[in-house]
Amino acid sequence: MRVILAEDSTLLREGLVRLLVEEGHEVLAALPDAVSLVEETAERRPDIVVVDIRMPPTHTDEGLRAAVEIRERLPQVGVLVLSQHVERSYAAQLLAANAERVGYLLKDRVAQVEEFLEALERIHAGGAVIDPEVVRQLVVRSTHGDPLARLTPRERTVLEALAQGLTNTAIAKQLHISVSAVEKNLNTVFDKLDLSHTTDYNRRVLAVLRYLDR
């Protein structure tokens, strides 16, 4: 896998470079800011770009804006955005166009090496990866009268796993239930959220996240 990194923390940036190289991936560039990220991506055409949201010079949303531009200009390039904290509006903006080849992870998740590498592989394969904590905070926002309040605890758990980008088989394994049980719960969830008309997996993930972040 060919990767471009954009991370202002020297320690994290060099650590990611070492990790990726050791895993057999090729790091095309490791940038300390997002200023030249879009140009580097357009020129080198990596498989995936990994970028921090808050980067120099203002440490606000430079990385996010670069990620969104890359997704608009180069949709074939996967984008994994890293964030120090859960920022729902940023997650929604990143997913505004579609939920293919995209990920949003908290930086703490990077320390869990296997999960981080699995996220890269899933994005490279065309999927979506949303940090479980981001999904959890979206789901727990429901209030009385919200359609989410009609979901059972099991349906909520399945919804969270779905929004993380897991397949039905992976959800079944994670929750220790059968695949048919997952499918049954998903059908009920989408009926309750008026999303049953959506058929494509990644589009369903996007639809759920949009609904939760409305």
C-alpha positions in Angstrom: 0.0 0.0 0.0 1.3 3.5 -0.9 0.7 6.1 1.8 1.2 9.8 2.3 1.2 11.0 5.9 0.4 14.6 7.2 0.9 14.9 10.9 2.6 17.9 12.8 3.7 15.8 15.8 7.2 14.6 14.9 7.0 11.7 17.3 3.7 10.4 16.0 4.7 11.0 12.3 7.9 9.2 12.6 6.3 6.4 14.6 3.7 5.9 11.9 6.3 5.9 9.1 8.3 3.2 11.0 5.2 1.1 11.6 4.0 1.3 8.0 7.4 0.5 6.6 7.8 -2.5 8.9 4.4 -3.7 7.7 5.6 -3.6 4.1 3.9 -0.4 3.0 5.5 2.4 1.1 5.4 5.9 2.6 5.7 8.3 -0.3 5.8 11.4 1.9 5.6 12.4 5.6 4.5 16.0 5.9 4.5 18.2 9.0 1.6 20.3 7.8 -1.3 20.2 5.3 -0.1 23.0 3.1 1.3 20.9 0.2 -0.8 17.8 1.0 -3.3 18.1 -1.9 -0.5 18.8 -4.4 1.6 15.9 -3.2 -1.4 13.6 -3.4 -2.3 14.7 -6.9 1.3 14.2 -8.1 2.2 10.9 -6.3 -1.3 9.3 -6.4 -1.0 7.2 -3.2 -3.5 4.5 -2.2 -4.3 6.3 1.1 -3.7 9.6 2.7 -3.5 9.7 6.6 -4.0 13.3 7.9 -4.5 15.0 11.2 -7.5 17.4 11.3 -5.8 20.2 13.3 -2.5 21.2 11.7 -0.3 24.3 11.3 -0.4 27.2 10.9 -3.7 27.8 12.8 -4.3 24.3 14.2 -8.0 24.4 13.4 -9.2 22.4 10.4 -6.4 22.6 7.8 -6.1 18.8 7.6 -9.8 18.3 7.3 -10.1 20.9 4.4 -7.3 19.2 2.6 -8.9 15.8 3.1 -12.3 17.0 1.8 -10.5 18.5 -1.3 -8.7 15.3 -2.0 -11.9 13.3 -1.8 -13.5 15.7 -4.3 -10.6 15.8 -6.7 -9.2 12.3 -6.3 -12.0 10.0 -5.2 -9.9 6.9 -6.0 -7.5 7.9 -3.1 -8.5 6.6 0.3 -8.5 9.2 3.2 -8.1 8.4 6.9 -8.5 11.5 9.1 -7.1 11.5 12.7 -8.6 13.6 15.5 -7.6 14.2 19.1 -11.3 14.5 20.1 -14.7 13.5 18.8 -15.9 16.3 16.5 -19.2 15.4 15.0 -19.4 18.2 12.5 -16.0 17.2 11.1 -17.0 13.6 10.7 -20.2 14.7 8.9 -18.3 17.0 6.6 -15.8 14.3 5.7 -18.7 11.9 4.9 -20.8 14.5 3.0 -20.2 13.1 -0.5 -20.1 9.3 0.1 -18.8 6.7 2.5 -16.3 4.9 0.3 -12.5 4.8 0.9 -12.8 7.0 4.0 -12.1 6.8 7.7 -12.3 8.9 10.9 -10.3 7.7 13.9 -9.4 9.1 17.2 -5.6 9.3 17.7 -5.9 7.0 20.7 -7.0 4.3 18.2 -3.6 4.5 16.4 -1.9 3.1 19.5 -4.0 -0.1 18.9 -1.8 -1.1 16.0 -3.9 -4.0 14.7 -7.0 -1.9 14.6 -5.2 0.9 12.9 -3.7 -1.4 10.2 -7.1 -3.1 9.8 -8.7 0.3 9.2 -6.2 1.1 6.5 -6.9 -2.2 4.8 -10.6 -1.6 5.0 -10.4 1.8 3.5 -8.0 0.6 0.8 -10.7 -2.1 -0.1 -13.3 0.7 -0.6 -15.0 0.6 2.8 -15.6 3.1 5.6 -14.1 3.2 9.1 -15.6 5.3 11.8 -14.2 5.3 15.3 -16.4 3.4 17.8 -16.3 6.3 20.2 -17.6 8.7 17.5 -20.4 6.4 16.7 -21.3 5.9 20.4 -21.5 9.7 21.0 -23.8 10.0 17.9 -26.1 7.3 19.0 -26.4 8.4 22.7 -27.7 11.8 21.5 -31.2 10.5 21.1 -33.9 12.1 23.1 -37.6 11.4 23.8 -39.5 11.4 20.5 -36.3 10.7 18.5 -36.7 7.6 16.3 -33.5 6.3 17.8 -35.3 6.1 21.2 -37.4 3.3 19.6 -34.4 1.0 19.1 -33.8 -1.8 21.5 -30.4 -2.1 23.2 -29.5 -4.9 20.8 -30.6 -2.8 17.8 -28.5 0.1 19.0 -25.4 -2.1 19.4 -25.9 -3.5 15.9 -26.3 0.1 14.5 -23.1 1.2 16.2 -21.2 -1.7 14.7 -22.7 -1.0 11.3 -21.7 2.6 11.4 -18.2 1.6 12.2 -18.0 -0.1 8.8 -18.2 -3.7 9.9 -19.7 -6.4 7.6 -22.6 -8.5 8.8 -20.2 -11.4 9.4 -17.9 -9.1 11.5 -20.8 -7.7 13.5 -22.0 -11.3 14.3 -18.5 -12.2 15.4 -18.1 -9.1 17.5 -21.5 -9.5 19.2 -21.4 -13.3 19.4 -24.6 -13.7 17.5 -25.6 -15.4 14.2 -25.4 -13.6 10.9 -29.1 -14.1 10.5 -29.7 -12.4 13.8 -27.6 -9.4 12.6 -29.6 -9.2 9.4 -32.9 -9.3 11.3 -31.8 -6.5 13.6 -30.5 -4.4 10.7 -33.8 -4.8 8.9 -35.7 -3.6 12.0 -33.2 -0.7 12.5 -33.6 0.6 9.0 -37.4 0.2 9.1 -37.5 2.3 12.3 -35.2 4.9 10.8 -37.0 5.0 7.5 -33.8 3.8 5.7 -34.9 0.5 4.5 -34.9 1.6 0.9 -31.1 2.0 0.9 -29.4 -1.2 -0.5 -25.7 -0.5 -1.0 -23.7 -1.2 2.2 -21.5 1.9 2.2 -24.4 4.1 1.3 -26.4 2.7 4.2 -23.5 3.6 6.6 -23.5 7.1 5.2 -27.3 7.4 5.5 -27.2 6.3 9.1 -24.4 8.7 10.0 -26.2 11.6 8.3 -29.4 10.7 10.1 -27.6 10.6 13.5 -25.9 13.9 12.9 -28.9 15.8 11.6 
